[in-house]
Every structure is written in structure tokens, then in C-alpha cells.
């Protein structure tokens, strides 16, 4: 997995931009409303009063010193003088307490409100972007970072830190004023120190700004890495890619760690410079003060008040230095956030767009040229033209990657063509209101997308006003009602994030029901029945035939039997319409179509999934097109008593102990750094009371006969303390920063590795969504660094919203992944409303400070391979199941395999067939135990990173994808985009097949391996897979019987058991379940 290096190359320019530009700080407050401004005004008043307290205290100290010095021989006079001072001390104390409450409370509450609003604004901006933006700029990692870690930094900056910063400046300015009132000569000298402090602060700010921006870019890469690997966890597990994923994640963290070390050093050195300037200034000014006192131009108390007020005011600026660091980080984070918020989408809802009274549905596509934004040099469509009359059915056929699905994306206006135009009812779609356009188009894609929530909510996305009867009728038409009714919760059954609790066929039928409920005049069906078995397809196809009546329909299908009744069939080649006509016309006149039909004339492509929650574990979709078992070092045991294993992974809270101590003592080789950092911190802390002692001593010396000698000696001591403070602060911040950053990095790496050790069922739990896990690994682990190196006061004020943020991160991740579905069903407002509800429900909630470090200690139910084991020298490939009982943890009441037994000889080719729900794919999932953003080459060699260039090319040729890759401008170095978005479904499937061909496993598991391919590619791949027969044991799951007729043995499954077995001919002669399936396919073909 080469993601880190690749992303670093691709984002180098953006990093330079981030570093070179800054965001005005006031923009971070752009979400403030009237109440927020009132809170900030009150917080500012509290900060000012709080800041005034220190200089006023020095003024009172000066008065007290004068009382002692002037009346040292007269106790009564001394007491009387002190009595005049003491009440003011009480007044100051009573004013400071409520001021501190206002400062912290108002600023933190205001920041919480503003950042909540900013998160929603950010999410709205993300959802308003055109689809092309998600192919290039808006990666999932950037979105998740923007809504989580970046927002946390901004909230910190405009909350407590801003209040503290204002308090420090109030201390400085009031200190200067009081100093000039007390003794202008000393104050004037002290004032010359301020420009030096400001110069140091400006240099410090500039350096920290550059480092923080770069560090944040590395953090975004790490976030994207986690999000991508967890999204494709089945691929990672199937190809034993855990170590590769951890290695890539570690590479992402390495850059951030390096920049954080630089940041720690600059922070320490900058703070140390503040200290040395301050102490050396003290040395000079107190000596000059002695001269002023001797000359009789001021009292000793006035000098002390002036010196302490102005210099401690300057020191308060050093206390504001860490706040400035947070401000710099917030501006860097805000720059990325506001880049998204202020980005003008290329395709947007035009308020002046036309809304037609009636949509008839005629579609005219004129001379369209198009290239995807991420690959502008490669034209997908080159003068595509097609006219579709209202109410007609037009089918698009052609090889994978010829541009069929692109046409549908253009009609729904996910993209705009480079040249040409698309008209609906003689109106350019660019002139129509965007949401109006999409509300009148129903889309069912070959990659069904569902949202977390229940089945009813997902179907209702087609029509939010539909009642229960309409929802149930749509489900019946899509042949989904029967399996929905079998669930305990029926239509209220949770589907999980991205529909993980459902099989592929179930998700497809719910997506079809959603489109039927929408009842649009234009219907786009992109391989709408590709994931269905023969029986389900017949019912759904009949329903679609009914639904298509009176509508304009564009069909895409590799299976020609599903489009023979289309009014017009358009053959697409090289981005243009090569020929149009009816089925019979093209059979007679078009060689390409005729050959395609001949290739399919003995087969019916019918692809289904077992209707149990994890049927897709080992199945081939566009995410992972084939899964092969590379025999692990030691077979992992699957529990035979699932009733008890459900509790094995539970954490025992009582044995957790102190999380802080576990983190601290878990750090390796920290002793020397701890000692140095602690010693430096001790000196830096001791220097303050030592300074206080000396300043009082100097104050007393001012009242002696010859103060210059004593003050001169202490001036030398002050200068020495300043130089030592430079080293102390540098060492303190650097070593504690390094220890804290190492702790955070090690915990992130360990937590990520521990998460990858979990069994697949763990990832299906609602609390373990992709967004939640990503937030857990990236954001919550930062608490470790906070504890060790950057303690924050009043942290508990904001902890209650952590759960809400985690849910919002999960929602943002899901929205980014399903952006096309959200756009096509105009669900943007629904997503925003869901985000608002998330915050409302979390108001006032409390969350323990203990974050999800439990995941680091959780014992997985399926033990991973031991690193100490030596691999088997050879694996023959014999497979045997003995009396296996199995159900999925999320549905313990449904038995999937019941006393299942099966033996497969090494090197044989067997097939598993049977009706939906038989448990076929579950067999592969138990064996496996359970397309990423990489280059074409990296995707192919994933799981076999040591493969040579020649081996990679040969695997690509065997998978019939080499020619496609070679025609790309960057060849095998071409990025496939996040989740393979730059490739068509067939191209992704062929790359995934090349990946497993390169792996050359001893055991090969194929679950509908060619379902998304055209006939030509399918023949080439079947031939390549056949060539591996002598070297590997084949286990194939298929509904399309023509792909398994040459198997040595075919096992027919029903209700979790093997009910028939034999060769193709023998099973046909037996006239049982297999024979019935064969007849169904024959009828469908005819």
C-alpha cells in the first residue's frame, strides 16, 4: 500500500500554498450570531478585569513596600499606612473571581456554539459541491479532518485561548500605564524592551505558522489512510494486507512526527528567548531604579511597582506565546476549512433556473465531449450524440470503459461536458433548476449506496412524503418485501453504515424500491439487476418493465437478454455512438453487437448474494473484485460456540487501571528524555519563586543607605537566571514535546494495529463506523499529547460534545462516500437536518475522559497470526468443513450454516450454487476469516509487493486490462482515485482480478468474479483463471451456471446444508434444485 508516498507527491503544491498564505483571524469568528457576540463581549470584559488584577496588585505591593520602608521605625504609622492598602486588595480579589468565571465560561460557550455552526456550514458546503470535486480536491480524509481535528483546533483558538490572550494583553497595557504613573523614568527605559519582545514574537509566529500548516497536511494524509483502509477492510483482510496498511500509516505519521519535533523545539526556544530578554531587562532596569531612588526622584515602592508592572506585563506576552501558536494552527486549519466553504461549485443550484410545469422526458445529447476532472487529458466521450423520444426505452451497450455510465452522470448533471449540450424537453439542463432536474430523474447504479439508518428511511429517500403502504408497495415491486418481512424489526431494521448489514442483492433491491417510489418521468438503470439471482431478477425485471411504461428510460447492461425489448439499442465505441437500432437490426447489421450476442447466447448473467448480513464478505464487487485465500501461517480458529464468543471481546473495566499510567509507562526509551525534560521544567518553575524572592529583597534594599551595590549584585543574578531559562525552556518544551508526540504517534500506531486485529463482525457494530474509528485513531489519541506536554485548563467544559462530534464525523464520511446518491435523490437537506439533530441530542451530554483506548486492549474473537510462527513451506490446498454451525453476530437468531460438512480435494475445481439464503458466500467468509486510492500498479501488486514489473504486466494482460492501462497518459503509474472512482466498474473488477492472478495462491475463492464484465473480457478472464487450475484449488460461488459447468464437483446448497452434489450433467439428470435453477435461467435467456 503506497498511499502515503503517492498522496505526498500529489499534495506537495497544496502544502506550499498552505504555508505561504494565512487566513485572517477574524474569519474564524464569522459564524458568530448576536448571542455569541454578547458572550464574547462579556468574556472580553472578564478577560480585561482578570488581566488588570496583576498590575493593580503590583501597584498595591509598591504602596505596601512604601509603608514598610517609610515607617520602618514606627509600627503604628506602618499599620495605619497598611490599613489604607488592605481594603483595595479585598476589592481586587472580589472583582477577579467573577471576572475569571466570565472569561472562561463565556469564551468557551461562545466557541462551542460557533464551531457547531461552522461544522454544519462546512458540511453544507461539502454537499453543495459538484461530483467532480470529490474526484480531485475533496477526499474523504480532507473532509473528515475538516469536520473533526481542524474544528477542534479552531474551537480551542476562539474559545479559552482567545480569552487568555486578551487577558495577557490587558495585563501588559495596564502594566505600562501603571508603570508610567508610578515612575516614568524607569518605565521609559523598560518600554524599550517591548519592541524586542514583539520582534521575537513575530519571528516565532511566522516560523510556527509554517510548521503548523505542514504538520496539518501530514495529519490529513494519515486521516485519509485510516479512512480508506477501514472502508476497504475486507480487501485488507482478504489479501493479508494488515502489515502493509500499518506500514503506510506509519509513513504518514513519520512526516507529522518530524514536523512536531521541529514545532516543539521552536516553541521551547521562542519561549526561552522571551525569558532571557525579560530577565536581562530586569537586571538593567532595577539597577537604574536604584539610581533614581538614590537621586530622590522616586520612592522604592514606586520603582518596584513600575518595574514589576511593565516587565510582568511583558512577561504576560510570553504567556500568550502558546496562545499565538494555537492561533497559527487555527489559521492553518481554518484556511483548509474555508477553502471548502468558499469554494464555488462548478455545478450549482441556479435560483433563476427553470422549473417546468410538466416533464415529458425527451432527451437530446448533442456532440458531447467529456473528460473527468482528475484526468483531463483522457477524453471519455468524443462527439457523443443521441436523441431519445419521450417515453422510449434506449439501451447502451459496449465494452467496459467506453463511456456508458458517464452518459448517465452527465444526464443527471453530476458533471458538465467540455463541449456540446444535453437537452430535456428542448431545454438545456444547464438552464434548469438543479434539484428540479434531479427530482425528475430516477437512478439505480451498479454500485448501490445505502445510508445508515433503517430500511424504511432508505426507501423513503425516494419520496419523503410516502406513507407506509406506498413504501411497502415499492418494496414488493422490487421483490424486497419478502426478505424485509423476515427480519424481526422488518422495515425498521437497521442497515448499518453503507448497508453493511445487508447482502449485495438485498441492497440492490432496496435501491430499486427507492427509485420506484420516486416515480420519476426519466429512469436511468445502470446494471440495475446485476446483483440479483435469476428468480429475483425475473420478478424485479417484470416490475421494472411495468415501471418503465410511459417513462423515458436509459438502460445499461452487459447481459443482452435484459435489453432485447428496448425501443432502441445504441452501440457505444470509443466515446461515440457507433450504431443504433433495434435488437434484430443490430444482429443483422452490426458485427460488434452480433459477436457480443453470440458470446452470450449460451449463458444468462445472473448475479446474486446470499441473503444473510455478511454475504458480501467474500464476494466480488467493484470494491474488491475477487478474493483469494493465501493460506495463513496457522489457520485461525472460528468459534464453534458463537453464543459465548459474543462476550469475549467485551472489555473488563475493572482491570483497566489508570489510563494515564498505562500510556506513560508504555513509552519505550523515554527515561533520559523524561529526566532532561523534568529537570528543565523544574528549573523553569523554580526560577519564578526565586525571582519573587529577589525582587522583594531588592525592594527592601532600595530603602538602605547604599542600594546600588546590593542591586548590582542581584542584577548579575537576574542575567544568569535569564540565560539558564533559555536552555531550561528549550529543553523542557522540546523533550516533553517529543515524549508527548512519540506517545501520541505510538498510541495511534498501536491502536490502528489493534483495530486491524479485530474480527470482521466488530467493524459492523454501529459504534465502529468508518468515521468513528477514524476519529478515534486520529483525534481522541491527541489527548495523550495534551496530558504529557500541553495541559489545557477547563477541558471538561467541552468534553460533553465529543460523542456528537464522533457521530458527525461518521455522517460526513458516509456522505462523502455516497455523494452521488445524495445528489441524485436531493438528500442534502436531509443530511444537514440529521447533523443538526445529532448536536441537539448531545446537548448537555457527559462523556468520560477515557477515550477509546479500550480498543488498544480489546481481545479479538479471532486470534491473528503470531509473528513468531514460521510460514508453511507449501500448502496443498485441501479444504474440509466438519459439522460447522454458524450465524452472524448481528443476527444471532438466524442460523446461516447448520451442521455443514464438505471436503474439497487439493487442486480440484468445485462450485457452490443454490438459491438466495443458502449460505454459499458465508462458506467463503469462514475460509477467509475475515479498490483503494493507489496507482494502477500498486493496486495490482497489493498483497504481493515484491512482484516484478514483468509479472505485473503479465497479470494485467491475463485480466484483459493491460491495453486499457497502457492507453492512459501515465500508464501503470495512473492513480485510480479514492475508492477507485477514476475507473469504470468493469475496469475496477479486472484490476482486482489481476491482483489475485499475480498472487498465485494455493486456494482460490471466487464469488461471482466476472459479474461486472462484458462478454469479451469475461472470456479472457475465465481462460486465465482456468490456466491456474492445475496449481490451485478453486471454490466458486455462482448463480450463473454457465460459469461452473466445467467444475469437477458442484455442491448445491439450501438452508445452510449441502442438498445435492455431482457434475453438471449428473445434477441435471437428477432433476432437483440444480435442474430447477438451470431451467429458470434457460427461460430467462429465451
Secondary structure, DSSP 8 states (H G I E B T S, - for coil): --HHHHHHHHTHHHHHHHHH----GGGGGTT--HHHHHHHHHHHHHHHHHHHHHHHHHHHHHHHHHHHHHTTT-HHHHHHHHHHHHHHHHHHHHHHHHHHHHHHHHHHHHHHHHHHHHHHHHHHHHHHS-HHHHHTT--HHHHHHHHTHHHHHHHHIIIIIHHHHHHHHHHHHHHHHHHHHH-HHHHHHHHHHHHHHHHHHHHHHHHHHHHHHHHHHHHHHHHHHHHHHHHTHHHHHHTT-HHHHHHHHHHHHHHHHHHHHHHHHHHHHHHHHHHHHHHHHHHHHHHHHHHHHHTTSS-HHHHHHHHHHHHHHHHHHHHTHHHHHHHHHHHHHHHHHHHHHT---SS---TT-B--S-----EEEEEEEE--GGGTTS-SEEEEEEEE-TT-EEEEE-STTSSHHHHHHHHTTSS--SEEEEEETTEETTTB-HHHHHHTEEEE-SS----SSBHHHHHHTT-TT--HHHHHHHHHHTT-HHHHHHSTTGGG-B--GGGTTS-HHHHHHHHHHHHHHH--SEEEEESTTTTS-HHHHHHHHHHHHHHHTTSEEEEE-S-GGGTTT-SEEEEEETTEEEEEE-HHHHHHH-HHHHHHHHHHTT--------SSTTGGGG---SS-S-EEE---SS-----S-HHHHTTTT---GGG---HHHHHHHH-SS-HHHHHHHHHHHHHHHHHHHHHHHHHHHHHHHTTSTTHHHHHHHHHHHHHHHHHHHHHHHHHHHHHHHHHHHHHHHHHHHHHHHHHHTS-HHHHTSGGG-HHHHHHIIIIITHHHHHHHT---TTGGGTGGGHHHHHHHHHHHHHHHHTHHHHHHTT-HHHHHHHHHHHHHHHTT----S--TTHHHH---SS----TT----S-----EEEEEEEE--GGGTTS-SEEEEEEEE-TT-EEEEEESTTS-HHHHHHHHHT---SSBHHHHHTTT-TT--HHHHHHHHHHTT-HHHHHTSTTGGG-B--GGGTTS-HHHHHHHHHHHHHHH--SEEEEESTTTTS-HHHHHHHHHHHHHTTTTSEEEEE-S-GGGTTT-SEEEEEETTEEEEEE-HHHHHHHTSHHHHHHHHHHHHH-
